[in-house]
Amino acid sequence: MKGPPRRHHEFSAPFIRRPIATSLLTAAIALAGAVAYLQLPVSPLPQVDFPTISVAATLPGASPEIMASAVAAPLEREFGHIAGINEMTSSSSLGSTSVTMQFDLSRNIDGAARDVQAAINAARANLPANLPSNPSYRKVNPADAPIMIIALTSTLYGRGELYDAASTIIQQRLLQIEGVGQVSIGGGTLPAVRVDVNPTQLNSYGLSLEDVKSMLGKQNANMAKGQLANGMVTADVLANDQLLKAVDYKPLVVAYHNGAAVKLSDIANVLDSVENIRAAGYMNGKPNIAIIISRQPGANIIDTVNRIRAALPSLRATIPSGMNMTVVLDRTTTIRASVFEVERTLIIAIMLVILVVFIFLRNGRATLIPAMVVPVSLIGTFGVMYLLGYSLDNLSLMAMTIATGFVVDDAIVVIENVTRYTEQGLSPREAALRGAKEVGFTVLSISLSLVAVFTPILLMGGIVGRLFREFAVTLSTAIMVSLVVSLTATPMMCSRFLRHKKDERHGRVYNFTEGIFNRVLDRYKSSLQVVLRHPAITLGVLILTIFANLFLFTRFPRAFSPSRTMAPSSAISKVRRTPRIKPCNWPCGVLPASPPTTRRCHRSPPLPVAASARRTVVLSIWR
């Protein structure tokens, strides 16, 4: 007499008995992943924020030696008291000093910025009294290169007018675009009036350079003019004191000599120019102003560049028609190509996995199960990536490609065991319940073992650990999602799709491949018997292979990444505190993001967002 039917209390049983709910759960995982995929940012590498702060100070006319000793040295002494600095480099050039500090990766960048500001305030007493302004700092990420560089050129306008249009019109509009974090202007400076004083003429009139400087300051002051009033009416005196062109400065009276007025044009050459004549940029041999665009942290590079390109026609309409805008650098070209290549490789890998499964199973119904489970597992991983703040980059997509071979293993184990029971005569549902129960713990142990393999990557420190952390988490997530799908959707689909008929006839292709598999199995049996008869030789070959691998491992060259340049990137260069000035004899295209400060021709540092409405006057002496 048979007892009551045995109840199955394994994990997969509820999902096998409720196919509609299981199908909805599987569809929800796929839908959530698909929506997250469309929202994930795209970048070449994972977003790693390096706690780096750059401090800049300017002292017009000071030599590199003076900047290094009088400006850089006091700042470095105060910065040396800040905790967590891994590296501090400084570079000094004519009139400017830059100090770059890279902090430990565990250091909070906002806390480091407060310490830097406090150190600047402490060093102010030791800095030169004629420093025009306090040193300024900004948070930088040397790994986040500009996403686009636009060149502004013209045959009708000078460098000053180009820079003025770039800083007052184009820069403001670009900063309003979603995803744009910073816009820097290089290759020139704002327009200015230059007064080149002739010392011989100045001495002949008994004047000094301080007299000229004082006169220029008074004539160009923007101050209240006063009021005219009587008993009934009060009127304000309004006048524009600002002189914007060189022709307005020439007739100014500097002093009187022997009863005659000494005009500025008598002792100096006054001309319209720019604030810094040593800041220059060229494109194809023509002067240009470089507009360097960086993205916000975590922004989608491709979407941001698309928005910028869409805004270019309206930007061209806001500047004079004689100015031309040309895109000279677009980082998305290589990013689009690399991401597309990895995505194509991922799709090919999924198709190959399904094809191999079909070749060995030779059953369309059975092949349909991994053909659905593998994409769902990978697509569901995108949802977890979105929640973790990850991006679609080369490393995360490489992890997805590698995970394709892992996620199919769980489904194959379940399908093979269920198929075995169907061939024994059990119904598909009973075979799914019994087969999933037997291999449930096996699938769990396989998945946890694979995750444990990648756990040490999460414990790695430094830049390499930060970069590959996203790779390890993405791969582990795909394996865990595959575990859930393999214990829920896979046995449910096995109970619905798998069928076995007694005395089933197979076609020619099945019989042909069956003969091949039997011959391979016979060869494997014979080779295995040989190995088992000679255990000493087998162990010797194994030990020799291990030592050969260790020897070859020590001989392989080591590098952070393959020696192939994929896209331009910025870098921090260490230079001497007191560099030897060399003439600029190299062709200037769009100047690099971090040009050597040991050359006279270099890109100017980023200027304030809003240009001053007042024209700068630069006073110099003839040589």
Secondary structure as GFF3:
##gff-version 3
##sequence-region A 1 623
A	DSSP	alpha_helix	13	17	.	.	.	ID=ss1
A	DSSP	alpha_helix	19	39	.	.	.	ID=ss2
A	DSSP	beta_strand	52	58	.	.	.	ID=ss3
A	DSSP	alpha_helix	64	66	.	.	.	ID=ss4
A	DSSP	pi_helix	67	72	.	.	.	ID=ss5
A	DSSP	alpha_helix	73	79	.	.	.	ID=ss6
A	DSSP	beta_strand	85	93	.	.	.	ID=ss7
A	DSSP	beta_strand	96	103	.	.	.	ID=ss8
A	DSSP	alpha_helix	109	123	.	.	.	ID=ss9
A	DSSP	three_ten_helix	124	126	.	.	.	ID=ss10
A	DSSP	beta_strand	136	140	.	.	.	ID=ss11
A	DSSP	beta_strand	148	154	.	.	.	ID=ss12
A	DSSP	alpha_helix	159	165	.	.	.	ID=ss13
A	DSSP	pi_helix	166	170	.	.	.	ID=ss14
A	DSSP	alpha_helix	171	175	.	.	.	ID=ss15
A	DSSP	beta_strand	180	186	.	.	.	ID=ss16
A	DSSP	beta_strand	191	197	.	.	.	ID=ss17
A	DSSP	alpha_helix	199	204	.	.	.	ID=ss18
A	DSSP	alpha_helix	209	219	.	.	.	ID=ss19
A	DSSP	beta_strand	227	229	.	.	.	ID=ss20
A	DSSP	beta_strand	234	236	.	.	.	ID=ss21
A	DSSP	alpha_helix	246	249	.	.	.	ID=ss22
A	DSSP	beta_strand	253	257	.	.	.	ID=ss23
A	DSSP	beta_strand	260	263	.	.	.	ID=ss24
A	DSSP	alpha_helix	264	267	.	.	.	ID=ss25
A	DSSP	beta_strand	268	274	.	.	.	ID=ss26
A	DSSP	beta_strand	282	283	.	.	.	ID=ss27
A	DSSP	beta_strand	286	287	.	.	.	ID=ss28
A	DSSP	beta_strand	289	295	.	.	.	ID=ss29
A	DSSP	alpha_helix	301	318	.	.	.	ID=ss30
A	DSSP	beta_strand	323	330	.	.	.	ID=ss31
A	DSSP	alpha_helix	332	361	.	.	.	ID=ss32
A	DSSP	alpha_helix	364	388	.	.	.	ID=ss33
A	DSSP	alpha_helix	394	423	.	.	.	ID=ss34
A	DSSP	alpha_helix	428	458	.	.	.	ID=ss35
A	DSSP	alpha_helix	462	497	.	.	.	ID=ss36
A	DSSP	alpha_helix	508	533	.	.	.	ID=ss37
A	DSSP	alpha_helix	535	555	.	.	.	ID=ss38
A	DSSP	beta_strand	616	621	.	.	.	ID=ss39
###
